[in-house]
Amino acid sequence: MKPLKLLFIRHAQSIGNQQKRMQGQGEFELSEEGKSQAEKLAQRLLAESWHPSCVYSSPLKRAAQTTEILLARFLMEPLPAMISDLINGEIDSSVQVLAKPFHSSIVVQYADELKEFQNGIFKGLTWAEAKAQFPDLCDRLEHSLDWIQIPDAESLLEARSRARQFIHTLLERHADGEQVWIVTHSWILQHLIAELMGCDRSWRIHARNTALFEFWVDRSRWQRTDQNRFNTDLWQIRRFNDYHHLL
Protein backbone atom coordinates (compact mmCIF):
# COMPACT_ATOMS: atom_id res chain seq x y z
CA MET A 1 0.00 0.00 0.00
CA LYS A 2 1.26 3.49 -0.85
CA PRO A 3 1.75 5.73 2.20
CA LEU A 4 0.22 9.10 2.89
CA LYS A 5 2.94 11.56 1.87
CA LEU A 6 3.09 14.83 3.80
CA LEU A 7 5.36 17.61 2.58
CA PHE A 8 5.81 20.55 4.95
CA ILE A 9 7.21 23.65 3.23
CA ARG A 10 8.47 26.86 4.79
CA HIS A 11 7.53 29.95 2.79
CA ALA A 12 10.07 31.74 0.60
CA GLN A 13 12.00 34.80 1.74
CA SER A 14 9.80 37.78 2.57
CA ILE A 15 10.59 41.48 2.77
CA GLY A 16 10.28 41.09 6.53
CA ASN A 17 12.92 38.35 6.47
CA GLN A 18 15.22 40.65 4.50
CA GLN A 19 14.76 43.42 7.03
CA LYS A 20 15.15 41.02 9.99
CA ARG A 21 11.74 41.90 11.38
CA MET A 22 9.78 39.86 13.91
CA GLN A 23 6.96 39.37 11.45
CA GLY A 24 4.56 37.35 13.57
CA GLN A 25 1.17 37.51 11.93
CA GLY A 26 1.98 40.77 10.19
CA GLU A 27 1.53 40.93 6.42
CA PHE A 28 4.77 40.97 4.46
CA GLU A 29 5.03 40.10 0.78
CA LEU A 30 7.76 38.00 -0.79
CA SER A 31 10.98 39.73 -1.75
CA GLU A 32 12.29 39.41 -5.30
CA GLU A 33 14.73 36.81 -3.99
CA GLY A 34 11.82 35.01 -2.35
CA LYS A 35 9.90 34.84 -5.61
CA SER A 36 12.98 33.33 -7.26
CA GLN A 37 13.30 30.80 -4.42
CA ALA A 38 9.67 29.73 -4.85
CA GLU A 39 10.19 29.31 -8.61
CA LYS A 40 13.23 27.12 -7.99
CA LEU A 41 11.25 25.00 -5.57
CA ALA A 42 8.38 24.66 -8.03
CA GLN A 43 10.75 23.41 -10.72
CA ARG A 44 12.23 20.90 -8.28
CA LEU A 45 8.86 19.52 -7.24
CA LEU A 46 7.79 19.24 -10.87
CA ALA A 47 10.98 17.34 -11.66
CA GLU A 48 10.22 14.99 -8.75
CA SER A 49 6.77 14.26 -10.26
CA TRP A 50 4.74 15.33 -7.26
CA HIS A 51 0.97 15.16 -7.74
CA PRO A 52 -0.58 16.80 -4.67
CA SER A 53 -4.29 16.30 -4.26
CA CYS A 54 -4.52 18.95 -1.56
CA VAL A 55 -2.48 21.94 -0.44
CA TYR A 56 -2.88 23.61 2.94
CA SER A 57 -1.43 27.08 3.34
CA SER A 58 -1.19 29.78 5.93
CA PRO A 59 -3.29 32.73 4.69
CA LEU A 60 -0.53 35.25 5.52
CA LYS A 61 0.81 36.88 2.35
CA ARG A 62 4.31 35.43 2.39
CA ALA A 63 2.97 31.88 2.62
CA ALA A 64 0.02 32.43 0.30
CA GLN A 65 2.28 33.93 -2.39
CA THR A 66 4.66 30.98 -2.08
CA THR A 67 1.69 28.65 -2.56
CA GLU A 68 0.49 30.59 -5.59
CA ILE A 69 3.89 30.42 -7.28
CA LEU A 70 4.16 26.68 -6.64
CA LEU A 71 0.69 25.96 -7.95
CA ALA A 72 1.12 28.19 -11.00
CA ARG A 73 3.63 25.64 -12.30
CA PHE A 74 1.45 22.66 -11.43
CA LEU A 75 -1.74 24.09 -12.89
CA MET A 76 -0.27 24.70 -16.33
CA GLU A 77 1.00 22.23 -18.90
CA PRO A 78 3.64 23.07 -21.54
CA LEU A 79 2.55 24.96 -24.62
CA PRO A 80 1.85 22.93 -27.78
CA ALA A 81 4.93 22.55 -29.99
CA MET A 82 3.57 24.77 -32.76
CA ILE A 83 3.07 27.64 -30.30
CA SER A 84 6.31 26.99 -28.46
CA ASP A 85 8.16 27.26 -31.77
CA LEU A 86 6.72 30.73 -32.29
CA ILE A 87 8.58 31.91 -29.21
CA ASN A 88 11.87 30.26 -30.17
CA GLY A 89 11.15 27.01 -28.42
CA GLU A 90 11.03 28.60 -24.97
CA ILE A 91 8.01 28.62 -22.70
CA ASP A 92 7.39 32.22 -21.68
CA SER A 93 5.58 32.37 -18.34
CA SER A 94 3.96 35.63 -19.43
CA VAL A 95 1.99 33.80 -22.16
CA GLN A 96 -0.16 31.94 -19.65
CA VAL A 97 -3.33 32.57 -21.63
CA LEU A 98 -2.15 29.93 -24.09
CA ALA A 99 -1.67 27.26 -21.47
CA LYS A 100 -4.32 24.78 -20.37
CA PRO A 101 -5.23 23.43 -16.91
CA PHE A 102 -3.15 20.41 -15.91
CA HIS A 103 -3.64 19.30 -12.30
CA SER A 104 -6.92 21.18 -12.02
CA SER A 105 -8.08 18.88 -9.22
CA ILE A 106 -5.64 20.30 -6.63
CA VAL A 107 -7.63 21.56 -3.64
CA VAL A 108 -6.20 24.58 -1.80
CA GLN A 109 -7.28 25.35 1.75
CA TYR A 110 -6.07 28.33 3.80
CA ALA A 111 -5.83 27.40 7.47
CA ASP A 112 -5.45 29.88 10.32
CA GLU A 113 -3.78 27.13 12.37
CA LEU A 114 -0.78 27.45 10.02
CA LYS A 115 -0.19 31.14 10.75
CA GLU A 116 3.06 32.20 12.32
CA PHE A 117 3.43 32.98 16.05
CA GLN A 118 1.10 35.75 17.14
CA ASN A 119 3.79 37.87 18.79
CA GLY A 120 1.74 40.74 20.18
CA ILE A 121 3.48 44.07 20.70
CA PHE A 122 6.58 42.87 18.83
CA LYS A 123 4.73 42.36 15.54
CA GLY A 124 6.71 43.77 12.62
CA LEU A 125 9.51 45.25 14.73
CA THR A 126 13.23 44.69 14.41
CA TRP A 127 14.96 43.74 17.67
CA ALA A 128 16.58 47.19 17.76
CA GLU A 129 13.15 48.83 17.46
CA ALA A 130 11.75 46.56 20.16
CA LYS A 131 14.60 47.41 22.53
CA ALA A 132 13.98 51.12 21.97
CA GLN A 133 10.24 50.79 22.65
CA PHE A 134 10.26 48.11 25.36
CA PRO A 135 13.73 48.19 26.99
CA ASP A 136 12.80 46.46 30.26
CA LEU A 137 10.97 43.59 28.57
CA CYS A 138 13.77 43.06 26.04
CA ASP A 139 16.35 43.06 28.82
CA ARG A 140 14.42 40.32 30.62
CA LEU A 141 14.14 38.29 27.43
CA GLU A 142 17.88 38.59 26.76
CA HIS A 143 18.81 37.35 30.23
CA SER A 144 16.42 34.44 30.75
CA LEU A 145 15.87 31.14 28.95
CA ASP A 146 12.48 30.69 30.61
CA TRP A 147 9.39 31.60 28.62
CA ILE A 148 8.32 35.19 29.25
CA GLN A 149 4.88 36.05 27.95
CA ILE A 150 4.95 38.96 25.50
CA PRO A 151 1.98 41.31 25.97
CA ASP A 152 -0.88 40.57 23.54
CA ALA A 153 0.94 37.49 22.19
CA GLU A 154 -0.29 33.91 22.22
CA SER A 155 1.15 31.48 24.73
CA LEU A 156 3.22 28.42 23.93
CA LEU A 157 0.32 26.25 25.04
CA GLU A 158 -2.01 28.03 22.63
CA ALA A 159 0.43 27.61 19.76
CA ARG A 160 1.00 23.93 20.49
CA SER A 161 -2.76 23.43 20.77
CA ARG A 162 -3.45 24.82 17.29
CA ALA A 163 -0.63 22.72 15.89
CA ARG A 164 -2.19 19.64 17.49
CA GLN A 165 -5.60 20.50 16.08
CA PHE A 166 -4.21 20.90 12.57
CA ILE A 167 -2.31 17.60 12.62
CA HIS A 168 -5.39 15.81 13.96
CA THR A 169 -7.55 17.27 11.18
CA LEU A 170 -4.90 16.48 8.56
CA LEU A 171 -4.74 12.80 9.49
CA GLU A 172 -8.50 12.50 9.77
CA ARG A 173 -9.08 13.90 6.28
CA HIS A 174 -6.41 12.11 4.27
CA ALA A 175 -5.69 8.49 3.44
CA ASP A 176 -2.87 6.29 2.18
CA GLY A 177 -1.84 7.07 -1.38
CA GLU A 178 -2.49 10.80 -1.11
CA GLN A 179 0.14 13.52 -1.42
CA VAL A 180 -0.42 16.64 0.66
CA TRP A 181 1.55 19.89 0.91
CA ILE A 182 1.53 22.14 3.96
CA VAL A 183 2.94 25.65 3.38
CA THR A 184 3.64 27.44 6.63
CA HIS A 185 6.14 29.39 8.78
CA SER A 186 9.32 28.49 10.64
CA TRP A 187 8.16 28.96 14.24
CA ILE A 188 4.84 27.11 14.07
CA LEU A 189 6.48 24.48 11.85
CA GLN A 190 8.48 23.32 14.89
CA HIS A 191 5.27 22.60 16.80
CA LEU A 192 3.56 20.95 13.82
CA ILE A 193 6.46 18.53 13.36
CA ALA A 194 6.59 17.79 17.09
CA GLU A 195 2.88 16.96 17.08
CA LEU A 196 3.15 14.73 14.01
CA MET A 197 6.05 12.84 15.58
CA GLY A 198 4.29 12.45 18.92
CA CYS A 199 6.91 14.42 20.85
CA ASP A 200 5.97 15.81 24.26
CA ARG A 201 8.41 18.68 23.65
CA SER A 202 8.88 21.14 20.79
CA TRP A 203 12.40 21.20 19.36
CA ARG A 204 14.29 24.11 17.81
CA ILE A 205 14.62 23.74 14.04
CA HIS A 206 16.42 26.36 11.96
CA ALA A 207 14.20 25.95 8.90
CA ARG A 208 15.53 27.67 5.79
CA ASN A 209 13.25 29.52 3.40
CA THR A 210 11.48 27.00 1.09
CA ALA A 211 12.96 24.11 3.10
CA LEU A 212 11.21 20.75 2.72
CA PHE A 213 10.25 18.33 5.51
CA GLU A 214 8.82 15.13 4.04
CA PHE A 215 7.07 12.44 6.07
CA TRP A 216 5.55 9.14 4.90
CA VAL A 217 2.81 7.71 7.10
CA ASP A 218 0.96 4.41 6.95
CA ARG A 219 -2.39 6.00 7.65
CA SER A 220 -4.23 2.66 7.89
CA ARG A 221 -2.11 1.72 10.92
CA TRP A 222 -1.89 5.15 12.54
CA GLN A 223 -4.24 4.28 15.41
CA ARG A 224 -2.59 0.95 16.23
CA THR A 225 -1.37 0.60 19.82
CA ASP A 226 0.67 -2.58 19.39
CA GLN A 227 4.41 -2.78 18.66
CA ASN A 228 3.84 -1.56 15.11
CA ARG A 229 4.09 1.92 16.63
CA PHE A 230 7.83 1.21 16.70
CA ASN A 231 7.96 -0.24 13.18
CA THR A 232 10.05 2.25 11.21
CA ASP A 233 8.78 0.92 7.89
CA LEU A 234 5.43 2.54 8.73
CA TRP A 235 6.63 6.02 9.71
CA GLN A 236 9.46 7.53 7.68
CA ILE A 237 11.26 10.86 7.62
CA ARG A 238 12.31 11.10 3.99
CA ARG A 239 13.99 14.51 4.20
CA PHE A 240 14.40 17.20 6.81
CA ASN A 241 15.18 20.89 6.24
CA ASP A 242 16.12 20.16 2.63
CA TYR A 243 16.83 23.33 0.61
CA HIS A 244 19.20 21.93 -2.02
CA HIS A 245 17.21 23.63 -4.80
CA LEU A 246 18.65 26.95 -3.58
CA LEU A 247 22.30 25.84 -3.69
DRENDO-1510 file (C-alpha; in Angstrom, 1 decimal, always signed):
<recs>
REC; n; res; u; v; w
REC; 1; MET; +0.0; +0.0; +0.0 .
REC; 2; LYS; +1.3; +3.5; -0.8 .
REC; 3; PRO; +1.7; +5.7; +2.2 .
REC; 4; LEU; +0.2; +9.1; +2.9 .
REC; 5; LYS; +2.9; +11.6; +1.9 .
REC; 6; LEU; +3.1; +14.8; +3.8 .
REC; 7; LEU; +5.4; +17.6; +2.6 .
REC; 8; PHE; +5.8; +20.6; +4.9 .
REC; 9; ILE; +7.2; +23.7; +3.2 .
REC; 10; ARG; +8.5; +26.9; +4.8 .
REC; 11; HIS; +7.5; +30.0; +2.8 .
REC; 12; ALA; +10.1; +31.7; +0.6 .
REC; 13; GLN; +12.0; +34.8; +1.7 .
REC; 14; SER; +9.8; +37.8; +2.6 .
REC; 15; ILE; +10.6; +41.5; +2.8 .
REC; 16; GLY; +10.3; +41.1; +6.5 .
REC; 17; ASN; +12.9; +38.3; +6.5 .
REC; 18; GLN; +15.2; +40.6; +4.5 .
REC; 19; GLN; +14.8; +43.4; +7.0 .
REC; 20; LYS; +15.1; +41.0; +10.0 .
REC; 21; ARG; +11.7; +41.9; +11.4 .
REC; 22; MET; +9.8; +39.9; +13.9 .
REC; 23; GLN; +7.0; +39.4; +11.4 .
REC; 24; GLY; +4.6; +37.4; +13.6 .
REC; 25; GLN; +1.2; +37.5; +11.9 .
REC; 26; GLY; +2.0; +40.8; +10.2 .
REC; 27; GLU; +1.5; +40.9; +6.4 .
REC; 28; PHE; +4.8; +41.0; +4.5 .
REC; 29; GLU; +5.0; +40.1; +0.8 .
REC; 30; LEU; +7.8; +38.0; -0.8 .
REC; 31; SER; +11.0; +39.7; -1.8 .
REC; 32; GLU; +12.3; +39.4; -5.3 .
REC; 33; GLU; +14.7; +36.8; -4.0 .
REC; 34; GLY; +11.8; +35.0; -2.3 .
REC; 35; LYS; +9.9; +34.8; -5.6 .
REC; 36; SER; +13.0; +33.3; -7.3 .
REC; 37; GLN; +13.3; +30.8; -4.4 .
REC; 38; ALA; +9.7; +29.7; -4.9 .
REC; 39; GLU; +10.2; +29.3; -8.6 .
REC; 40; LYS; +13.2; +27.1; -8.0 .
REC; 41; LEU; +11.2; +25.0; -5.6 .
REC; 42; ALA; +8.4; +24.7; -8.0 .
REC; 43; GLN; +10.8; +23.4; -10.7 .
REC; 44; ARG; +12.2; +20.9; -8.3 .
REC; 45; LEU; +8.9; +19.5; -7.2 .
REC; 46; LEU; +7.8; +19.2; -10.9 .
REC; 47; ALA; +11.0; +17.3; -11.7 .
REC; 48; GLU; +10.2; +15.0; -8.8 .
REC; 49; SER; +6.8; +14.3; -10.3 .
REC; 50; TRP; +4.7; +15.3; -7.3 .
REC; 51; HIS; +1.0; +15.2; -7.7 .
REC; 52; PRO; -0.6; +16.8; -4.7 .
REC; 53; SER; -4.3; +16.3; -4.3 .
REC; 54; CYS; -4.5; +18.9; -1.6 .
REC; 55; VAL; -2.5; +21.9; -0.4 .
REC; 56; TYR; -2.9; +23.6; +2.9 .
REC; 57; SER; -1.4; +27.1; +3.3 .
REC; 58; SER; -1.2; +29.8; +5.9 .
REC; 59; PRO; -3.3; +32.7; +4.7 .
REC; 60; LEU; -0.5; +35.2; +5.5 .
REC; 61; LYS; +0.8; +36.9; +2.3 .
REC; 62; ARG; +4.3; +35.4; +2.4 .
REC; 63; ALA; +3.0; +31.9; +2.6 .
REC; 64; ALA; +0.0; +32.4; +0.3 .
REC; 65; GLN; +2.3; +33.9; -2.4 .
REC; 66; THR; +4.7; +31.0; -2.1 .
REC; 67; THR; +1.7; +28.6; -2.6 .
REC; 68; GLU; +0.5; +30.6; -5.6 .
REC; 69; ILE; +3.9; +30.4; -7.3 .
REC; 70; LEU; +4.2; +26.7; -6.6 .
REC; 71; LEU; +0.7; +26.0; -7.9 .
REC; 72; ALA; +1.1; +28.2; -11.0 .
REC; 73; ARG; +3.6; +25.6; -12.3 .
REC; 74; PHE; +1.5; +22.7; -11.4 .
REC; 75; LEU; -1.7; +24.1; -12.9 .
REC; 76; MET; -0.3; +24.7; -16.3 .
REC; 77; GLU; +1.0; +22.2; -18.9 .
REC; 78; PRO; +3.6; +23.1; -21.5 .
REC; 79; LEU; +2.5; +25.0; -24.6 .
REC; 80; PRO; +1.8; +22.9; -27.8 .
REC; 81; ALA; +4.9; +22.5; -30.0 .
REC; 82; MET; +3.6; +24.8; -32.8 .
REC; 83; ILE; +3.1; +27.6; -30.3 .
REC; 84; SER; +6.3; +27.0; -28.5 .
REC; 85; ASP; +8.2; +27.3; -31.8 .
REC; 86; LEU; +6.7; +30.7; -32.3 .
REC; 87; ILE; +8.6; +31.9; -29.2 .
REC; 88; ASN; +11.9; +30.3; -30.2 .
REC; 89; GLY; +11.1; +27.0; -28.4 .
REC; 90; GLU; +11.0; +28.6; -25.0 .
REC; 91; ILE; +8.0; +28.6; -22.7 .
REC; 92; ASP; +7.4; +32.2; -21.7 .
REC; 93; SER; +5.6; +32.4; -18.3 .
REC; 94; SER; +4.0; +35.6; -19.4 .
REC; 95; VAL; +2.0; +33.8; -22.2 .
REC; 96; GLN; -0.2; +31.9; -19.6 .
REC; 97; VAL; -3.3; +32.6; -21.6 .
REC; 98; LEU; -2.2; +29.9; -24.1 .
REC; 99; ALA; -1.7; +27.3; -21.5 .
REC; 100; LYS; -4.3; +24.8; -20.4 .
REC; 101; PRO; -5.2; +23.4; -16.9 .
REC; 102; PHE; -3.2; +20.4; -15.9 .
REC; 103; HIS; -3.6; +19.3; -12.3 .
REC; 104; SER; -6.9; +21.2; -12.0 .
REC; 105; SER; -8.1; +18.9; -9.2 .
REC; 106; ILE; -5.6; +20.3; -6.6 .
REC; 107; VAL; -7.6; +21.6; -3.6 .
REC; 108; VAL; -6.2; +24.6; -1.8 .
REC; 109; GLN; -7.3; +25.4; +1.8 .
REC; 110; TYR; -6.1; +28.3; +3.8 .
REC; 111; ALA; -5.8; +27.4; +7.5 .
REC; 112; ASP; -5.5; +29.9; +10.3 .
REC; 113; GLU; -3.8; +27.1; +12.4 .
REC; 114; LEU; -0.8; +27.4; +10.0 .
REC; 115; LYS; -0.2; +31.1; +10.7 .
REC; 116; GLU; +3.1; +32.2; +12.3 .
REC; 117; PHE; +3.4; +33.0; +16.0 .
REC; 118; GLN; +1.1; +35.7; +17.1 .
REC; 119; ASN; +3.8; +37.9; +18.8 .
REC; 120; GLY; +1.7; +40.7; +20.2 .
REC; 121; ILE; +3.5; +44.1; +20.7 .
REC; 122; PHE; +6.6; +42.9; +18.8 .
REC; 123; LYS; +4.7; +42.4; +15.5 .
REC; 124; GLY; +6.7; +43.8; +12.6 .
REC; 125; LEU; +9.5; +45.2; +14.7 .
REC; 126; THR; +13.2; +44.7; +14.4 .
REC; 127; TRP; +15.0; +43.7; +17.7 .
REC; 128; ALA; +16.6; +47.2; +17.8 .
REC; 129; GLU; +13.2; +48.8; +17.5 .
REC; 130; ALA; +11.7; +46.6; +20.2 .
REC; 131; LYS; +14.6; +47.4; +22.5 .
REC; 132; ALA; +14.0; +51.1; +22.0 .
REC; 133; GLN; +10.2; +50.8; +22.7 .
REC; 134; PHE; +10.3; +48.1; +25.4 .
REC; 135; PRO; +13.7; +48.2; +27.0 .
REC; 136; ASP; +12.8; +46.5; +30.3 .
REC; 137; LEU; +11.0; +43.6; +28.6 .
REC; 138; CYS; +13.8; +43.1; +26.0 .
REC; 139; ASP; +16.4; +43.1; +28.8 .
REC; 140; ARG; +14.4; +40.3; +30.6 .
REC; 141; LEU; +14.1; +38.3; +27.4 .
REC; 142; GLU; +17.9; +38.6; +26.8 .
REC; 143; HIS; +18.8; +37.4; +30.2 .
REC; 144; SER; +16.4; +34.4; +30.7 .
REC; 145; LEU; +15.9; +31.1; +29.0 .
REC; 146; ASP; +12.5; +30.7; +30.6 .
REC; 147; TRP; +9.4; +31.6; +28.6 .
REC; 148; ILE; +8.3; +35.2; +29.3 .
REC; 149; GLN; +4.9; +36.1; +28.0 .
REC; 150; ILE; +4.9; +39.0; +25.5 .
REC; 151; PRO; +2.0; +41.3; +26.0 .
REC; 152; ASP; -0.9; +40.6; +23.5 .
REC; 153; ALA; +0.9; +37.5; +22.2 .
REC; 154; GLU; -0.3; +33.9; +22.2 .
REC; 155; SER; +1.2; +31.5; +24.7 .
REC; 156; LEU; +3.2; +28.4; +23.9 .
REC; 157; LEU; +0.3; +26.2; +25.0 .
REC; 158; GLU; -2.0; +28.0; +22.6 .
REC; 159; ALA; +0.4; +27.6; +19.8 .
REC; 160; ARG; +1.0; +23.9; +20.5 .
REC; 161; SER; -2.8; +23.4; +20.8 .
REC; 162; ARG; -3.5; +24.8; +17.3 .
REC; 163; ALA; -0.6; +22.7; +15.9 .
REC; 164; ARG; -2.2; +19.6; +17.5 .
REC; 165; GLN; -5.6; +20.5; +16.1 .
REC; 166; PHE; -4.2; +20.9; +12.6 .
REC; 167; ILE; -2.3; +17.6; +12.6 .
REC; 168; HIS; -5.4; +15.8; +14.0 .
REC; 169; THR; -7.6; +17.3; +11.2 .
REC; 170; LEU; -4.9; +16.5; +8.6 .
REC; 171; LEU; -4.7; +12.8; +9.5 .
REC; 172; GLU; -8.5; +12.5; +9.8 .
REC; 173; ARG; -9.1; +13.9; +6.3 .
REC; 174; HIS; -6.4; +12.1; +4.3 .
REC; 175; ALA; -5.7; +8.5; +3.4 .
REC; 176; ASP; -2.9; +6.3; +2.2 .
REC; 177; GLY; -1.8; +7.1; -1.4 .
REC; 178; GLU; -2.5; +10.8; -1.1 .
REC; 179; GLN; +0.1; +13.5; -1.4 .
REC; 180; VAL; -0.4; +16.6; +0.7 .
REC; 181; TRP; +1.5; +19.9; +0.9 .
REC; 182; ILE; +1.5; +22.1; +4.0 .
REC; 183; VAL; +2.9; +25.6; +3.4 .
REC; 184; THR; +3.6; +27.4; +6.6 .
REC; 185; HIS; +6.1; +29.4; +8.8 .
REC; 186; SER; +9.3; +28.5; +10.6 .
REC; 187; TRP; +8.2; +29.0; +14.2 .
REC; 188; ILE; +4.8; +27.1; +14.1 .
REC; 189; LEU; +6.5; +24.5; +11.9 .
REC; 190; GLN; +8.5; +23.3; +14.9 .
REC; 191; HIS; +5.3; +22.6; +16.8 .
REC; 192; LEU; +3.6; +21.0; +13.8 .
REC; 193; ILE; +6.5; +18.5; +13.4 .
REC; 194; ALA; +6.6; +17.8; +17.1 .
REC; 195; GLU; +2.9; +17.0; +17.1 .
REC; 196; LEU; +3.2; +14.7; +14.0 .
REC; 197; MET; +6.0; +12.8; +15.6 .
REC; 198; GLY; +4.3; +12.4; +18.9 .
REC; 199; CYS; +6.9; +14.4; +20.9 .
REC; 200; ASP; +6.0; +15.8; +24.3 .
REC; 201; ARG; +8.4; +18.7; +23.6 .
REC; 202; SER; +8.9; +21.1; +20.8 .
REC; 203; TRP; +12.4; +21.2; +19.4 .
REC; 204; ARG; +14.3; +24.1; +17.8 .
REC; 205; ILE; +14.6; +23.7; +14.0 .
REC; 206; HIS; +16.4; +26.4; +12.0 .
REC; 207; ALA; +14.2; +25.9; +8.9 .
REC; 208; ARG; +15.5; +27.7; +5.8 .
REC; 209; ASN; +13.2; +29.5; +3.4 .
REC; 210; THR; +11.5; +27.0; +1.1 .
REC; 211; ALA; +13.0; +24.1; +3.1 .
REC; 212; LEU; +11.2; +20.7; +2.7 .
REC; 213; PHE; +10.2; +18.3; +5.5 .
REC; 214; GLU; +8.8; +15.1; +4.0 .
REC; 215; PHE; +7.1; +12.4; +6.1 .
REC; 216; TRP; +5.6; +9.1; +4.9 .
REC; 217; VAL; +2.8; +7.7; +7.1 .
REC; 218; ASP; +1.0; +4.4; +6.9 .
REC; 219; ARG; -2.4; +6.0; +7.6 .
REC; 220; SER; -4.2; +2.7; +7.9 .
REC; 221; ARG; -2.1; +1.7; +10.9 .
REC; 222; TRP; -1.9; +5.2; +12.5 .
REC; 223; GLN; -4.2; +4.3; +15.4 .
REC; 224; ARG; -2.6; +1.0; +16.2 .
REC; 225; THR; -1.4; +0.6; +19.8 .
REC; 226; ASP; +0.7; -2.6; +19.4 .
REC; 227; GLN; +4.4; -2.8; +18.7 .
REC; 228; ASN; +3.8; -1.6; +15.1 .
REC; 229; ARG; +4.1; +1.9; +16.6 .
REC; 230; PHE; +7.8; +1.2; +16.7 .
REC; 231; ASN; +8.0; -0.2; +13.2 .
REC; 232; THR; +10.0; +2.3; +11.2 .
REC; 233; ASP; +8.8; +0.9; +7.9 .
REC; 234; LEU; +5.4; +2.5; +8.7 .
REC; 235; TRP; +6.6; +6.0; +9.7 .
REC; 236; GLN; +9.5; +7.5; +7.7 .
REC; 237; ILE; +11.3; +10.9; +7.6 .
REC; 238; ARG; +12.3; +11.1; +4.0 .
REC; 239; ARG; +14.0; +14.5; +4.2 .
REC; 240; PHE; +14.4; +17.2; +6.8 .
REC; 241; ASN; +15.2; +20.9; +6.2 .
REC; 242; ASP; +16.1; +20.2; +2.6 .
REC; 243; TYR; +16.8; +23.3; +0.6 .
REC; 244; HIS; +19.2; +21.9; -2.0 .
REC; 245; HIS; +17.2; +23.6; -4.8 .
REC; 246; LEU; +18.7; +26.9; -3.6 .
REC; 247; LEU; +22.3; +25.8; -3.7 .
</recs>
